[in-house]
Amino acid sequence: MAQPPVIILVRPQLGQNIGKAARAMLNFGLTEMRLVAPRDGWPNPDAGPAASGADAVLEQAQVFATTAEAVADCSLVFASTVRRRDLVVPVVGPEEMAGQIHRCEGRSAMLFGPERSGLETADVALATSIVTVPINPEFGSLNLAQAVILLAYEWSRGAQLSQPTAKEIEPPATMGELEGLIGQLDVALDERGYYHPPSRIEATKATLRTILTKPKWSSREVQAMRGVVRALAEPPRPKG
Amino acid sequence: MAQPPVIILVRPQLGQNIGKAARAMLNFGLTEMRLVAPRDGWPNPDAGPAASGADAVLEQAQVFATTAEAVADCSLVFASTVRRRDLVVPVVGPEEMAGQIHRCEGRSAMLFGPERSGLETADVALATSIVTVPINPEFGSLNLAQAVILLAYEWSRGAQLSQPTAKEIEPPATMGELEGLIGQLDVALDERGYYHPPSRIEATKATLRTILTKPKWSSREVQAMRGVVRALAEPPRPKG
Protein backbone atom coordinates (compact mmCIF):
# COMPACT_ATOMS: atom_id res chain seq x y z
CA MET A 1 0.00 0.00 0.00
CA ALA A 2 1.32 3.42 -0.93
CA GLN A 3 1.74 6.01 1.80
CA PRO A 4 -1.20 8.34 2.47
CA PRO A 5 -0.82 11.72 0.76
CA VAL A 6 0.47 14.82 2.51
CA ILE A 7 -2.01 17.74 2.67
CA ILE A 8 -0.28 21.04 1.95
CA LEU A 9 -2.06 24.30 2.67
CA VAL A 10 -0.40 27.13 0.77
CA ARG A 11 -0.55 30.52 2.50
CA PRO A 12 -3.69 29.72 4.49
CA GLN A 13 -5.31 32.79 6.03
CA LEU A 14 -7.55 31.88 8.98
CA GLY A 15 -6.39 29.57 11.76
CA GLN A 16 -9.97 28.35 11.95
CA ASN A 17 -9.78 27.01 8.43
CA ILE A 18 -6.51 25.23 9.17
CA GLY A 19 -8.28 23.54 12.07
CA LYS A 20 -11.24 22.59 9.90
CA ALA A 21 -8.92 21.15 7.28
CA ALA A 22 -7.21 19.03 9.98
CA ARG A 23 -10.60 17.75 11.09
CA ALA A 24 -11.56 16.96 7.50
CA MET A 25 -8.30 15.07 6.99
CA LEU A 26 -8.50 12.95 10.11
CA ASN A 27 -12.01 11.79 9.27
CA PHE A 28 -10.44 9.89 6.42
CA GLY A 29 -7.26 8.86 8.15
CA LEU A 30 -4.91 11.53 6.78
CA THR A 31 -2.54 12.87 9.41
CA GLU A 32 0.30 14.68 7.67
CA MET A 33 -0.30 18.40 7.18
CA ARG A 34 2.19 20.94 5.86
CA LEU A 35 1.73 24.69 5.93
CA VAL A 36 3.42 27.06 3.51
CA ALA A 37 3.83 30.56 4.95
CA PRO A 38 0.60 30.68 6.98
CA ARG A 39 -0.53 34.32 7.03
CA ASP A 40 -0.85 34.63 10.80
CA GLY A 41 2.16 32.50 11.73
CA TRP A 42 2.16 29.14 13.45
CA PRO A 43 0.96 27.84 15.84
CA ASN A 44 -2.32 29.73 15.55
CA PRO A 45 -4.64 29.76 18.58
CA ASP A 46 -7.75 29.67 16.36
CA ALA A 47 -6.83 26.35 14.79
CA GLY A 48 -7.26 24.04 17.77
CA PRO A 49 -10.92 24.75 18.62
CA ALA A 50 -11.92 24.37 14.95
CA ALA A 51 -10.16 21.01 14.71
CA SER A 52 -12.77 19.42 17.01
CA GLY A 53 -10.30 16.94 18.42
CA ALA A 54 -7.96 16.53 15.47
CA ASP A 55 -5.25 18.24 17.51
CA ALA A 56 -2.62 15.61 16.74
CA VAL A 57 -2.71 16.65 13.08
CA LEU A 58 -2.07 20.28 14.02
CA GLU A 59 0.67 19.45 16.52
CA GLN A 60 2.60 17.50 13.89
CA ALA A 61 2.06 20.07 11.13
CA GLN A 62 5.28 21.22 9.51
CA VAL A 63 5.82 24.77 8.32
CA PHE A 64 7.71 25.70 5.14
CA ALA A 65 8.66 29.05 3.70
CA THR A 66 7.94 28.11 0.10
CA THR A 67 5.77 25.67 -1.80
CA ALA A 68 8.86 24.29 -3.52
CA GLU A 69 10.35 23.28 -0.17
CA ALA A 70 7.07 21.75 0.98
CA VAL A 71 6.87 19.45 -2.06
CA ALA A 72 10.60 18.72 -2.33
CA ASP A 73 10.34 15.10 -1.13
CA CYS A 74 7.16 14.33 -3.09
CA SER A 75 7.13 12.63 -6.46
CA LEU A 76 3.43 13.16 -7.18
CA VAL A 77 1.80 16.53 -6.48
CA PHE A 78 -1.82 17.41 -7.19
CA ALA A 79 -2.85 21.07 -7.23
CA SER A 80 -6.48 21.46 -6.23
CA THR A 81 -7.70 24.20 -8.52
CA VAL A 82 -9.78 24.88 -11.58
CA ARG A 83 -8.32 24.22 -15.01
CA ARG A 84 -5.66 26.82 -15.82
CA ARG A 85 -5.42 28.26 -19.29
CA ASP A 86 -1.96 29.67 -18.58
CA LEU A 87 -0.37 26.30 -17.86
CA VAL A 88 -0.26 23.03 -19.72
CA VAL A 89 -0.50 20.85 -16.64
CA PRO A 90 -2.59 17.67 -17.03
CA VAL A 91 -6.02 17.90 -15.43
CA VAL A 92 -7.43 14.87 -13.62
CA GLY A 93 -10.59 14.15 -11.64
CA PRO A 94 -10.55 13.04 -7.99
CA GLU A 95 -10.86 9.35 -8.88
CA GLU A 96 -7.92 9.40 -11.28
CA MET A 97 -5.91 11.29 -8.65
CA ALA A 98 -6.70 8.68 -6.00
CA GLY A 99 -5.66 5.88 -8.34
CA GLN A 100 -2.33 7.55 -9.07
CA ILE A 101 -1.67 8.08 -5.37
CA HIS A 102 -2.45 4.47 -4.56
CA ARG A 103 -0.03 3.28 -7.24
CA CYS A 104 2.73 5.77 -6.30
CA GLU A 105 5.88 4.33 -4.80
CA GLY A 106 7.10 7.65 -3.43
CA ARG A 107 5.42 10.36 -1.43
CA SER A 108 2.40 12.15 -2.81
CA ALA A 109 0.78 15.45 -1.89
CA MET A 110 -2.29 17.55 -2.49
CA LEU A 111 -1.86 21.33 -2.65
CA PHE A 112 -4.59 23.75 -1.60
CA GLY A 113 -4.40 27.52 -2.07
CA PRO A 114 -5.41 30.42 0.18
CA GLU A 115 -9.11 30.70 1.03
CA ARG A 116 -10.16 33.38 -1.42
CA SER A 117 -7.56 33.61 -4.13
CA GLY A 118 -6.58 29.96 -4.58
CA LEU A 119 -3.23 28.72 -5.81
CA GLU A 120 -1.00 31.02 -7.81
CA THR A 121 0.50 30.05 -11.14
CA ALA A 122 3.91 29.52 -9.57
CA ASP A 123 2.42 27.02 -7.09
CA VAL A 124 0.47 25.13 -9.73
CA ALA A 125 3.60 24.93 -11.88
CA LEU A 126 5.17 22.77 -9.15
CA ALA A 127 2.42 20.17 -9.45
CA THR A 128 2.47 17.07 -11.58
CA SER A 129 -1.28 17.44 -12.19
CA ILE A 130 -4.20 19.70 -11.49
CA VAL A 131 -7.06 17.96 -9.71
CA THR A 132 -10.50 19.43 -10.24
CA VAL A 133 -13.64 18.27 -8.50
CA PRO A 134 -16.38 18.29 -11.13
CA ILE A 135 -18.91 20.71 -9.70
CA ASN A 136 -22.03 22.48 -10.89
CA PRO A 137 -20.77 24.71 -13.70
CA GLU A 138 -23.24 27.39 -12.62
CA PHE A 139 -22.38 27.28 -8.94
CA GLY A 140 -18.93 26.26 -7.85
CA SER A 141 -18.36 27.26 -4.26
CA LEU A 142 -16.21 24.88 -2.28
CA ASN A 143 -14.43 26.21 0.76
CA LEU A 144 -11.00 25.02 1.82
CA ALA A 145 -12.13 22.34 4.28
CA GLN A 146 -14.72 21.05 1.80
CA ALA A 147 -12.15 20.70 -0.96
CA VAL A 148 -9.90 18.86 1.50
CA ILE A 149 -12.66 16.55 2.70
CA LEU A 150 -13.84 15.60 -0.79
CA LEU A 151 -10.35 14.70 -1.98
CA ALA A 152 -9.52 12.94 1.31
CA TYR A 153 -12.75 10.97 0.97
CA GLU A 154 -11.93 10.02 -2.60
CA TRP A 155 -8.51 8.83 -1.51
CA SER A 156 -10.01 6.77 1.31
CA ARG A 157 -12.51 5.06 -0.99
CA GLY A 158 -9.69 3.43 -2.85
CA ALA A 159 -7.51 2.90 0.21
CA GLN A 160 -9.54 -0.14 1.19
CA LEU A 161 -9.74 -1.55 -2.30
CA SER A 162 -6.35 -0.97 -3.77
CA GLN A 163 -4.10 -3.95 -3.99
CA PRO A 164 -0.40 -3.43 -4.56
CA THR A 165 -0.61 -3.98 -8.31
CA ALA A 166 0.48 -1.97 -11.35
CA LYS A 167 3.81 -1.30 -9.71
CA GLU A 168 5.96 1.29 -11.37
CA ILE A 169 9.24 -0.20 -12.55
CA GLU A 170 11.15 2.67 -11.01
CA PRO A 171 9.97 5.16 -8.43
CA PRO A 172 9.61 8.68 -9.81
CA ALA A 173 12.19 11.29 -8.91
CA THR A 174 11.44 13.59 -6.02
CA MET A 175 10.56 17.20 -6.73
CA GLY A 176 13.90 18.09 -5.14
CA GLU A 177 15.78 16.04 -7.74
CA LEU A 178 13.70 17.62 -10.48
CA GLU A 179 14.48 21.07 -9.10
CA GLY A 180 18.16 20.21 -9.47
CA LEU A 181 17.70 19.55 -13.18
CA ILE A 182 15.58 22.65 -13.68
CA GLY A 183 18.10 24.83 -11.83
CA GLN A 184 21.02 23.45 -13.82
CA LEU A 185 19.22 24.00 -17.11
CA ASP A 186 18.18 27.46 -16.03
CA VAL A 187 21.79 28.56 -15.39
CA ALA A 188 23.05 27.10 -18.67
CA LEU A 189 20.23 28.70 -20.69
CA ASP A 190 20.67 32.04 -18.98
CA GLU A 191 24.39 32.06 -19.86
CA ARG A 192 23.39 31.66 -23.50
CA GLY A 193 20.84 34.47 -23.54
CA TYR A 194 17.92 32.06 -24.00
CA TYR A 195 15.57 34.04 -21.79
CA HIS A 196 14.75 36.82 -24.15
CA PRO A 197 12.94 39.21 -24.26
CA PRO A 198 12.82 39.99 -20.51
CA SER A 199 9.03 40.38 -20.59
CA ARG A 200 8.72 36.69 -21.48
CA ILE A 201 11.14 35.30 -18.87
CA GLU A 202 8.47 34.25 -16.37
CA ALA A 203 6.27 32.59 -18.97
CA THR A 204 9.22 30.83 -20.60
CA LYS A 205 10.44 29.48 -17.27
CA ALA A 206 6.94 28.27 -16.38
CA THR A 207 6.67 26.50 -19.74
CA LEU A 208 10.01 24.77 -19.29
CA ARG A 209 9.06 23.70 -15.79
CA THR A 210 5.84 22.18 -17.08
CA ILE A 211 7.66 20.36 -19.88
CA LEU A 212 10.13 18.83 -17.42
CA THR A 213 7.53 17.97 -14.77
CA LYS A 214 5.14 16.28 -17.16
CA PRO A 215 7.29 13.17 -17.88
CA LYS A 216 7.35 12.00 -14.24
CA TRP A 217 10.91 10.84 -14.87
CA SER A 218 12.57 8.47 -12.41
CA SER A 219 15.62 9.50 -10.37
CA ARG A 220 17.82 7.69 -12.85
CA GLU A 221 16.21 9.46 -15.79
CA VAL A 222 16.60 12.86 -14.15
CA GLN A 223 20.28 12.06 -13.57
CA ALA A 224 20.65 11.09 -17.22
CA MET A 225 19.07 14.37 -18.31
CA ARG A 226 21.46 16.26 -16.07
CA GLY A 227 24.30 14.50 -17.86
CA VAL A 228 22.80 15.51 -21.20
CA VAL A 229 22.56 19.16 -20.19
CA ARG A 230 26.12 19.09 -18.88
CA ALA A 231 27.41 17.54 -22.11
CA LEU A 232 25.51 19.99 -24.33
CA ALA A 233 26.83 22.94 -22.39
CA GLU A 234 30.39 21.86 -23.15
CA PRO A 235 32.13 23.12 -26.28
CA PRO A 236 32.24 20.63 -29.19
CA ARG A 237 35.42 18.58 -29.41
CA PRO A 238 37.58 18.87 -32.49
CA LYS A 239 36.94 16.03 -34.93
CA GLY A 240 39.29 13.10 -35.23
CA MET B 1 -31.94 9.68 -15.75
CA ALA B 2 -33.70 9.54 -12.40
CA GLN B 3 -34.58 12.76 -10.59
CA PRO B 4 -31.99 14.23 -8.26
CA PRO B 5 -32.60 13.35 -4.60
CA VAL B 6 -34.32 15.65 -2.13
CA ILE B 7 -32.19 16.72 0.85
CA ILE B 8 -34.20 16.66 4.08
CA LEU B 9 -32.83 18.31 7.21
CA VAL B 10 -34.64 16.99 10.28
CA ARG B 11 -34.97 19.50 13.15
CA PRO B 12 -31.90 21.52 12.13
CA GLN B 13 -30.71 23.90 14.84
CA LEU B 14 -28.61 26.74 13.43
CA GLY B 15 -29.72 28.76 10.41
CA GLN B 16 -26.07 28.99 9.48
CA ASN B 17 -25.87 25.23 9.04
CA ILE B 18 -28.98 25.22 6.86
CA GLY B 19 -27.28 27.80 4.65
CA LYS B 20 -24.08 25.76 4.52
CA ALA B 21 -26.05 22.66 3.58
CA ALA B 22 -27.72 24.59 0.72
CA ARG B 23 -24.32 25.68 -0.52
CA ALA B 24 -23.01 22.11 -0.31
CA MET B 25 -26.02 20.85 -2.28
CA LEU B 26 -25.84 23.36 -5.10
CA ASN B 27 -22.17 22.60 -5.72
CA PHE B 28 -23.31 19.24 -6.96
CA GLY B 29 -26.48 20.35 -8.65
CA LEU B 30 -28.99 19.47 -5.92
CA THR B 31 -31.66 22.12 -5.47
CA GLU B 32 -34.55 20.61 -3.54
CA MET B 33 -34.30 21.08 0.22
CA ARG B 34 -36.93 20.19 2.81
CA LEU B 35 -36.88 21.20 6.46
CA VAL B 36 -38.62 19.26 9.21
CA ALA B 37 -39.50 21.46 12.19
CA PRO B 38 -36.44 23.76 12.11
CA ARG B 39 -35.74 24.79 15.70
CA ASP B 40 -35.69 28.54 15.07
CA GLY B 41 -38.53 28.65 12.54
CA TRP B 42 -38.31 29.50 8.87
CA PRO B 43 -37.14 31.62 7.13
CA ASN B 44 -34.05 32.09 9.27
CA PRO B 45 -31.96 35.24 8.74
CA ASP B 46 -28.71 33.38 9.45
CA ALA B 47 -29.19 30.96 6.58
CA GLY B 48 -28.73 33.33 3.63
CA PRO B 49 -25.25 34.66 4.40
CA ALA B 50 -23.96 31.11 5.02
CA ALA B 51 -25.34 29.92 1.69
CA SER B 52 -22.77 32.00 -0.22
CA GLY B 53 -25.07 32.52 -3.17
CA ALA B 54 -27.14 29.35 -3.01
CA ASP B 55 -30.14 31.48 -2.07
CA ALA B 56 -32.41 29.87 -4.63
CA VAL B 57 -32.17 26.60 -2.72
CA LEU B 58 -33.24 28.31 0.49
CA GLU B 59 -36.06 30.26 -1.15
CA GLN B 60 -37.58 27.09 -2.55
CA ALA B 61 -37.12 25.08 0.66
CA GLN B 62 -40.33 23.49 1.90
CA VAL B 63 -41.13 23.14 5.59
CA PHE B 64 -42.86 20.11 7.12
CA ALA B 65 -44.04 19.43 10.65
CA THR B 66 -42.94 15.79 10.68
CA THR B 67 -40.40 13.59 8.98
CA ALA B 68 -43.21 11.29 7.82
CA GLU B 69 -44.81 14.14 5.86
CA ALA B 70 -41.47 15.20 4.40
CA VAL B 71 -40.78 11.76 2.94
CA ALA B 72 -44.37 10.97 1.95
CA ASP B 73 -43.82 11.30 -1.82
CA CYS B 74 -40.46 9.51 -1.84
CA SER B 75 -39.96 5.87 -2.72
CA LEU B 76 -36.35 5.64 -1.62
CA VAL B 77 -35.16 7.27 1.60
CA PHE B 78 -31.61 7.13 2.94
CA ALA B 79 -30.99 8.07 6.56
CA SER B 80 -27.49 9.48 7.00
CA THR B 81 -26.37 8.07 10.32
CA VAL B 82 -24.14 5.48 11.93
CA ARG B 83 -25.31 1.89 12.02
CA ARG B 84 -28.19 1.46 14.45
CA ARG B 85 -28.37 -1.59 16.64
CA ASP B 86 -31.96 -0.87 17.52
CA LEU B 87 -33.29 -1.10 13.97
CA VAL B 88 -33.18 -3.70 11.24
CA VAL B 89 -32.70 -1.24 8.40
CA PRO B 90 -30.24 -2.20 5.67
CA VAL B 91 -26.95 -0.29 5.80
CA VAL B 92 -25.33 0.86 2.56
CA GLY B 93 -22.27 2.88 1.65
CA PRO B 94 -22.43 6.13 -0.34
CA GLU B 95 -21.67 4.41 -3.63
CA GLU B 96 -24.43 1.85 -3.26
CA MET B 97 -26.81 4.65 -2.27
CA ALA B 98 -25.93 6.65 -5.36
CA GLY B 99 -26.49 3.63 -7.57
CA GLN B 100 -29.91 2.99 -6.08
CA ILE B 101 -30.90 6.64 -6.54
CA HIS B 102 -29.78 6.64 -10.17
CA ARG B 103 -31.85 3.54 -10.83
CA CYS B 104 -34.90 4.80 -8.92
CA GLU B 105 -38.01 5.52 -10.95
CA GLY B 106 -39.66 7.63 -8.26
CA ARG B 107 -38.45 10.33 -5.92
CA SER B 108 -35.56 9.70 -3.58
CA ALA B 109 -34.37 11.51 -0.48
CA MET B 110 -31.49 11.74 1.97
CA LEU B 111 -32.32 12.44 5.62
CA PHE B 112 -29.94 14.30 7.92
CA GLY B 113 -30.50 14.73 11.66
CA PRO B 114 -29.97 17.68 14.01
CA GLU B 115 -26.40 18.93 14.38
CA ARG B 116 -25.44 17.28 17.67
CA SER B 117 -27.84 14.46 18.34
CA GLY B 118 -28.41 13.05 14.86
CA LEU B 119 -31.51 11.26 13.65
CA GLU B 120 -33.84 9.66 16.19
CA THR B 121 -35.00 6.09 15.94
CA ALA B 122 -38.43 7.20 14.74
CA ASP B 123 -36.85 9.12 11.84
CA VAL B 124 -34.53 6.31 10.83
CA ALA B 125 -37.45 3.89 10.87
CA LEU B 126 -38.97 5.87 7.99
CA ALA B 127 -35.94 5.24 5.81
CA THR B 128 -35.53 2.42 3.33
CA SER B 129 -31.80 2.28 4.15
CA ILE B 130 -29.20 3.75 6.43
CA VAL B 131 -26.29 5.33 4.55
CA THR B 132 -22.98 5.49 6.40
CA VAL B 133 -19.87 7.21 5.11
CA PRO B 134 -16.91 4.97 5.98
CA ILE B 135 -14.77 7.16 8.19
CA ASN B 136 -11.78 6.77 10.46
CA PRO B 137 -13.03 4.50 13.26
CA GLU B 138 -10.89 6.42 15.72
CA PHE B 139 -12.03 9.86 14.62
CA GLY B 140 -15.45 10.30 13.10
CA SER B 141 -16.41 13.94 13.12
CA LEU B 142 -18.47 15.05 10.15
CA ASN B 143 -20.61 18.12 10.55
CA LEU B 144 -23.97 18.51 8.85
CA ALA B 145 -22.77 20.35 5.75
CA GLN B 146 -19.88 17.91 5.33
CA ALA B 147 -22.19 14.91 5.47
CA VAL B 148 -24.40 16.62 2.89
CA ILE B 149 -21.52 17.49 0.59
CA LEU B 150 -20.00 14.01 0.65
CA LEU B 151 -23.27 12.31 -0.22
CA ALA B 152 -24.16 14.98 -2.81
CA TYR B 153 -20.74 14.48 -4.36
CA GLU B 154 -21.18 10.73 -4.44
CA TRP B 155 -24.53 11.17 -6.17
CA SER B 156 -23.01 13.56 -8.73
CA ARG B 157 -20.16 11.21 -9.59
CA GLY B 158 -22.65 8.92 -11.18
CA ALA B 159 -24.81 11.69 -12.57
CA GLN B 160 -22.18 12.66 -15.14
CA LEU B 161 -22.96 16.29 -14.61
CA SER B 162 -19.23 16.42 -14.68
CA GLN B 163 -17.23 17.87 -17.48
CA PRO B 164 -14.74 15.62 -19.22
CA THR B 165 -11.59 15.53 -17.14
CA ALA B 166 -8.15 13.99 -17.52
CA LYS B 167 -8.21 15.28 -21.05
CA GLU B 168 -4.97 16.53 -22.43
CA ILE B 169 -5.24 20.12 -23.52
CA GLU B 170 -2.88 19.57 -26.45
CA PRO B 171 -2.51 16.47 -28.60
CA PRO B 172 0.86 14.72 -28.39
CA ALA B 173 3.51 15.41 -30.99
CA THR B 174 3.84 13.03 -33.92
CA MET B 175 6.62 10.47 -33.83
CA GLY B 176 8.17 12.39 -36.73
CA GLU B 177 8.42 15.53 -34.63
CA LEU B 178 9.89 13.53 -31.78
CA GLU B 179 12.46 11.96 -34.13
CA GLY B 180 13.49 15.48 -35.11
CA LEU B 181 14.29 16.29 -31.49
CA ILE B 182 16.08 12.99 -30.91
CA GLY B 183 18.16 13.41 -34.08
CA GLN B 184 19.11 16.98 -33.21
CA LEU B 185 20.14 15.97 -29.69
CA ASP B 186 22.05 12.99 -31.04
CA VAL B 187 24.19 15.17 -33.32
CA ALA B 188 24.90 17.72 -30.60
CA LEU B 189 25.82 15.06 -28.05
CA ASP B 190 28.00 13.20 -30.52
CA GLU B 191 29.97 16.39 -31.25
CA ARG B 192 30.72 16.63 -27.53
CA GLY B 193 31.88 13.05 -27.10
CA TYR B 194 28.88 12.10 -24.96
CA TYR B 195 28.59 8.62 -26.44
CA HIS B 196 31.44 6.98 -24.66
CA PRO B 197 32.66 4.25 -24.43
CA PRO B 198 31.69 2.92 -27.87
CA SER B 199 30.42 -0.34 -26.36
CA ARG B 200 27.69 1.63 -24.57
CA ILE B 201 26.49 3.70 -27.54
CA GLU B 202 23.47 1.55 -28.38
CA ALA B 203 22.27 1.29 -24.79
CA THR B 204 22.78 4.99 -24.13
CA LYS B 205 20.83 5.97 -27.24
CA ALA B 206 18.02 3.61 -26.31
CA THR B 207 17.86 5.10 -22.82
CA LEU B 208 17.69 8.65 -24.19
CA ARG B 209 14.97 7.66 -26.62
CA THR B 210 12.92 6.17 -23.78
CA ILE B 211 13.38 9.29 -21.64
CA LEU B 212 12.20 11.54 -24.47
CA THR B 213 9.30 9.32 -25.52
CA LYS B 214 7.89 8.87 -22.02
CA PRO B 215 6.63 12.45 -21.57
CA LYS B 216 4.21 12.33 -24.52
CA TRP B 217 5.07 15.97 -25.17
CA SER B 218 2.89 18.03 -27.49
CA SER B 219 4.19 19.50 -30.78
CA ARG B 220 4.65 22.82 -29.06
CA GLU B 221 6.59 21.22 -26.23
CA VAL B 222 8.85 19.31 -28.63
CA GLN B 223 9.53 22.56 -30.46
CA ALA B 224 10.40 24.23 -27.17
CA MET B 225 12.81 21.42 -26.32
CA ARG B 226 14.46 21.77 -29.71
CA GLY B 227 14.99 25.45 -28.90
CA VAL B 228 16.52 24.46 -25.56
CA VAL B 229 18.94 22.02 -27.19
CA ARG B 230 19.88 24.63 -29.80
CA ALA B 231 20.51 27.25 -27.11
CA LEU B 232 22.57 24.89 -24.94
CA ALA B 233 24.73 23.90 -27.88
CA GLU B 234 25.72 27.53 -28.40
CA PRO B 235 28.76 28.94 -26.62
CA PRO B 236 27.96 31.06 -23.55
CA ARG B 237 27.74 34.78 -24.19
CA PRO B 238 30.22 37.08 -22.48
CA LYS B 239 28.66 38.69 -19.41
CA GLY B 240 27.48 42.29 -19.48
Contacts between the chains, C-beta under 8 A, distances in Angstrom:
chain1	res1	chain2	res2	distance
A	23	B	141	5.8
A	24	B	146	7.1
A	26	B	136	6.1
A	26	B	139	4.6
A	26	B	141	7.4
A	27	B	135	4.8
A	27	B	136	5.7
A	27	B	139	6.4
A	27	B	140	6.5
A	27	B	141	6.0
A	27	B	142	6.1
A	27	B	146	7.9
A	28	B	135	6.5
A	28	B	136	6.3
A	29	B	136	4.7
A	52	B	141	5.1
A	53	B	139	6.7
A	53	B	141	6.2
A	54	B	139	6.5
A	54	B	141	7.3
A	88	B	169	5.7
A	88	B	170	6.3
A	88	B	218	7.1
A	88	B	220	8.0
A	88	B	221	7.4
A	90	B	166	7.3
A	90	B	168	6.5
A	91	B	165	5.8
A	91	B	166	6.6
A	91	B	167	6.9
A	91	B	169	7.6
A	92	B	165	6.1
A	92	B	166	4.8
A	93	B	162	7.0
A	93	B	165	3.9
A	93	B	166	6.1
A	95	B	157	7.6
A	96	B	165	7.1
A	96	B	166	5.1
A	132	B	165	6.3
A	133	B	153	7.4
A	134	B	156	7.1
A	134	B	161	7.0
A	134	B	162	3.0
A	134	B	163	5.8
A	134	B	165	6.4
A	135	B	27	4.8
A	135	B	28	6.4
A	135	B	156	7.9
A	136	B	26	6.1
A	136	B	27	5.7
A	136	B	28	6.3
A	136	B	29	4.7
A	136	B	161	7.0
A	137	B	163	7.1
A	139	B	26	4.5
A	139	B	27	6.4
A	139	B	53	6.8
A	139	B	54	6.5
A	140	B	27	6.5
A	141	B	23	5.7
A	141	B	26	7.4
A	141	B	27	6.0
A	141	B	52	5.1
A	141	B	53	6.2
A	141	B	54	7.2
A	142	B	27	6.0
A	145	B	146	7.7
A	146	B	24	7.1
A	146	B	27	7.9
A	146	B	145	7.7
A	146	B	146	7.2
A	146	B	149	5.6
A	149	B	146	5.6
A	149	B	149	7.2
A	149	B	150	6.9
A	150	B	149	6.9
A	150	B	150	7.1
A	150	B	153	5.6
A	153	B	133	7.4
A	153	B	150	5.6
A	153	B	153	7.6
A	156	B	134	7.1
A	156	B	135	7.9
A	157	B	95	7.6
A	160	B	134	7.5
A	185	B	228	7.2
A	185	B	232	7.9
A	188	B	232	5.7
A	189	B	228	6.7
A	189	B	231	5.6
A	189	B	232	6.9
A	191	B	236	4.1
A	191	B	237	6.9
A	192	B	231	4.9
A	192	B	232	6.8
A	192	B	234	5.1
A	192	B	235	7.7
A	192	B	236	5.7
A	192	B	237	6.3
A	193	B	231	7.9
A	193	B	237	5.0
A	194	B	227	7.7
A	194	B	228	7.3
A	194	B	231	4.2
A	207	B	224	6.2
A	208	B	224	7.1
A	208	B	228	7.2
A	211	B	215	7.4
A	211	B	217	6.6
A	211	B	221	5.0
A	211	B	224	6.1
A	211	B	225	6.5
A	214	B	215	5.1
A	214	B	216	7.7
A	214	B	217	7.0
A	214	B	221	7.6
A	215	B	211	7.4
A	215	B	214	5.1
A	215	B	215	3.5
A	216	B	214	7.8
A	217	B	211	6.6
A	217	B	214	7.0
A	217	B	215	8.0
A	221	B	211	5.0
A	221	B	214	7.6
A	224	B	207	6.2
A	224	B	208	7.2
A	224	B	211	6.1
A	225	B	211	6.5
A	227	B	194	7.7
A	228	B	185	7.2
A	228	B	189	6.8
A	228	B	194	7.4
A	228	B	208	7.2
A	229	B	232	6.5
A	231	B	189	5.7
A	231	B	192	4.9
A	231	B	193	7.9
A	231	B	194	4.2
A	232	B	185	7.9
A	232	B	188	5.7
A	232	B	189	6.9
A	232	B	192	6.8
A	232	B	229	6.5
A	232	B	232	3.9
A	232	B	233	5.6
A	233	B	232	5.5
A	233	B	236	7.9
A	234	B	192	5.1
A	235	B	192	7.7
A	235	B	235	6.4
A	236	B	191	4.1
A	236	B	192	5.7
A	236	B	233	7.9
A	237	B	191	6.9
A	237	B	192	6.3
A	237	B	193	5.0
